[in-house]
Amino acid sequence: MSRQQFGFLAGFLAVALWALAGVGVTAIAVLAGLLGWLVVRVLDGDFSVTGLGDRRTEPRRRR
């Protein structure tokens, strides 16, 4: 599954949950998913605070 497909699926499921259960339940589910992702990254040793800063790109300036 590509990143685009996974992103679409995650977004679709979040909206479906929102429609069925409400905003509060959806927010809790999204936060639980992010927390699970973070725990797995830490346990795998793939998480570093400096790595987060490296992902930020400088905004492009128009001339």
C-alpha positions as CSV (number, residue, x, y, z in Angstrom):
1,M,0.0,0.0,0.0
2,S,1.4,3.4,-1.0
3,R,1.5,6.4,1.3
4,Q,-1.1,8.1,-0.8
5,Q,-3.4,5.1,-0.5
6,F,-2.8,4.8,3.2
7,G,-3.5,8.6,3.7
8,F,-6.7,8.3,1.7
9,L,-7.8,5.3,3.8
10,A,-7.0,7.0,7.1
11,G,-8.8,10.2,6.1
12,F,-11.8,8.3,4.9
13,L,-12.1,6.2,8.1
14,A,-11.7,9.4,10.2
15,V,-14.6,11.1,8.3
16,A,-16.7,7.9,8.5
17,L,-16.1,7.7,12.2
18,W,-16.9,11.4,12.6
19,A,-20.2,10.9,10.7
20,L,-21.2,7.8,12.7
21,A,-20.0,8.6,16.3
22,G,-19.3,12.4,16.4
23,V,-16.4,14.7,16.7
24,G,-15.3,13.8,20.2
25,V,-15.0,10.1,19.5
26,T,-13.1,10.8,16.2
27,A,-10.7,13.1,18.0
28,I,-10.0,10.5,20.7
29,A,-9.4,7.8,18.0
30,V,-7.0,10.0,16.0
31,L,-5.1,10.9,19.2
32,A,-4.9,7.2,20.1
33,G,-3.6,6.4,16.7
34,L,-0.9,9.1,16.9
35,L,0.1,8.0,20.3
36,G,0.4,4.4,19.1
37,W,2.5,5.5,16.1
38,L,4.8,7.4,18.4
39,V,5.3,4.5,20.8
40,V,6.1,2.1,18.0
41,R,8.6,4.7,16.5
42,V,10.3,5.0,20.0
43,L,10.4,1.3,20.5
44,D,11.9,0.7,17.1
45,G,14.5,3.4,17.7
46,D,13.4,5.4,14.7
47,F,12.3,8.5,16.6
48,S,14.6,11.5,17.3
49,V,13.7,15.0,18.2
50,T,16.4,16.4,15.9
51,G,14.9,14.3,13.1
52,L,11.6,16.2,13.3
53,G,13.4,19.5,12.7
54,D,15.1,18.1,9.6
55,R,11.7,17.4,8.0
56,R,10.7,21.0,8.0
57,T,11.4,22.8,4.8
58,E,11.9,26.5,4.3
59,P,9.0,28.3,2.7
60,R,9.5,29.2,-1.0
61,R,9.7,32.9,-1.7
62,R,8.1,34.4,-4.8
63,R,10.0,37.1,-6.7
